[in-house]
Amino acid sequence: MDPARYLPLLKALFALEPKVFIIGGIAEDALLNGTMTRDHYDVDMTTYRDTVPLREGQLAELGFPRLEVKHEVLPGLAMVYETGYGDLHVEIGPYDELIPGDISFVAPGENGPMRIHSPDDIFTYPATTIDGVPIQTVSPLALFLGRAGLEATGALGPLDDRGVATQRRLREELLVGVPEGKLRPRLEPLDKVN
């Protein structure tokens, strides 16, 4: 399939308020390449958990059907929502602010649900473009730590070769000078805040 099929959707998402933050492979392509280097199955985005209904309504206005839960960490606690029509798919990974100023998302772990903490700069990175279309991504550090956290918890299995290469490029090209300690994901059992 043609990866450019997502460009009109990305343009529409960029126009939404509050800002839509792109994560995942498309964000990595935008930040590292400025172009889609491969076909992407979906557009991954994030939003605060309490704005998921708003995002569902906005996506409905763009023609997408109701969101479905794709992955649950606990009953009633979604890790990923999904929707799609035709060959366009969207996934939403919600963030929580269970403690003021501490943004995290939840993932299953070997010893129960884990919070994967995000860096302070998660939502402050400037907008960028992919194939000439403006998009807003989370920060490179947030992308790096999100993937590292998912790998550490085992939530989505080990990184494939592409994931390893992307992490290396983020580290070597966009995170130069970031202390090694800040490149380790901060994980915490979910029950520590409940």
N, C-alpha and C positions, 0 to 999 in steps of 0.2 A: 504494500500500500504506500501511497504517497504521504510522507510525513507532513507536507505542507497543508494537508487537509485540516490540521489543527490551528493554522494561523488565524482564520476568521474567528474561531472560538477564543483564542488567546487575546485577540484584539477586543472582543466583547467583554471578556473577564477583566481586562485592564481598566475598562470604563466603569466598572461597578464600584459602588461605595457601600460600606467602607472597603478599603483596598483588599483585593484578593491576592494572596501570597502563593506563588507557585513553588513547589518542591519537587523532588524526584528527578527523573531523567531529563525532562525538558528544562528544568532550572539548571541542571549541571551542563547541558548543552549550551544554554544561553550564556552562562558565566564563563565557561571554558572555551567555547568555540564561536559563539555568536550566530550559529546556524544549527539546524537539525542534522546531526551526523548519521542518524539511523531512524528507522520507523519507531514510533512510540505507540504502545497500546492505548495509553490514556494520558490525560492531563491530571497530575497530582497537585492538589492544592491543600492549604490548611486554613483554618479559621478557629476562633475560640468556640468551644463546645456550645455555649449559650447562643451563638449566632448560626448554628447549623440550620435551624428552621428558616432564617432569613436567606441563607445561601440556597436552600432547597427551593424557595420561592423564586429567587433570581434565576436559578437554573431552569425552573419550569417556564419562565418567560422566554428563555432561550431555546425552548423546545424539548428539554429533558424531562423524562418521567420522574416520578417520586424516588427519593433516595432509598436504598436498601442497605442494611447492615451487611458488610462483607466479612469483617473480623470483629469478634467481641472478646474483650479481655475478661470480663465478668458479665453475667446476665444483666442486660440493660446498660452496659458500659462499652460502647463501640470504640474500636481502635480505628476502623476504616469504614466509611460509607461509600457506596458506588451508585452510579447511574449511567445510562447510555442510550443512544439511539443511533441507528444505522451503524456506521463505522467510527462514531465518536463516543468516547468513554471518559468519564470524570470520576476520580476518587478524591474523597475529602478525609484527611487525617486531622481530627480535632485536637486542639491544644487546650490545656486547663491552666488556670491560675489559682490553684488550691490554697496557696499562701501568697498574699499580695506581693507583687513584683517578682515572683518565682514562676516562670512559664515552663511547663513540661507537657509531655504526652505520655500515655500509658501503653504498655506493651506486655504481653505475657512473658514470663520468665520461668526458668527451671524451678525456682522456689516460690512461684506465685507472681502476681502482677507487679510490675516495676514501673516507677516513674523515671523517664529519661528527661533530665533537665536540659533546658536550652540556654544558650548564652544570652547575655544582656542585649546584644546587638541584633537579635533574631529579626526584628521587624524594622530595622533602621537602615538597611542597605539601599543605596539608590536604585531606582528603576533602571532596567537595561533593555536590550532588544534581542530578538532572535529572528533572523531572516527579515530584518527591517521592521518587525512588529514589536511595539513596546510591551514589556511585561515587568511585573514586580515579583522578584524572588525573595525568599528569606536570605539571610547573609550566608556567605560561603562557610563560615564557621558553624552556623546552624545546620547547613546541609551535611557537613563533615561529621559533626557530633551526632546528628540524627541517625545516619547510616551506621556509625560506629556503635551507637547505643543499641540499635536493633541487632547488630551482629553480636554484641556482648551478651544480650539477653537470650539470643537464639530464637527470637520471635519469628524471623523469616528465613532461618537457616544461614549457612555460611555465605560469605560474599563470593560471587562468581568472578571470573577473571576480569570482566568489564568493571565490576564494582571495585575490585582491588586497584585497577588502573586509574579509575576515576578518583578514588580516595588519594592515591599518590599524586595525581595532578592537582587536586585541590590543595594538598599540603605544599607541594613544590611551587605552584604558580600563584595561588591566592592567599595562602596562609603563611608565607615566609615571615619569619620573625615572631610568630606566635609561640610562646613558650610551650614546651612539650607537655607540661602539666595541664595546660588549657585544652589540649587536643585529646585528652582522655574523657570519655563520657562519664558524667556524674549520674549514677543510678541509685535509686532508693526504693525499698519495698513500698508499695502503695499504702499499706496499712499504717505506716508511720505518720500519716496526716489524717487518718480517719479515726 
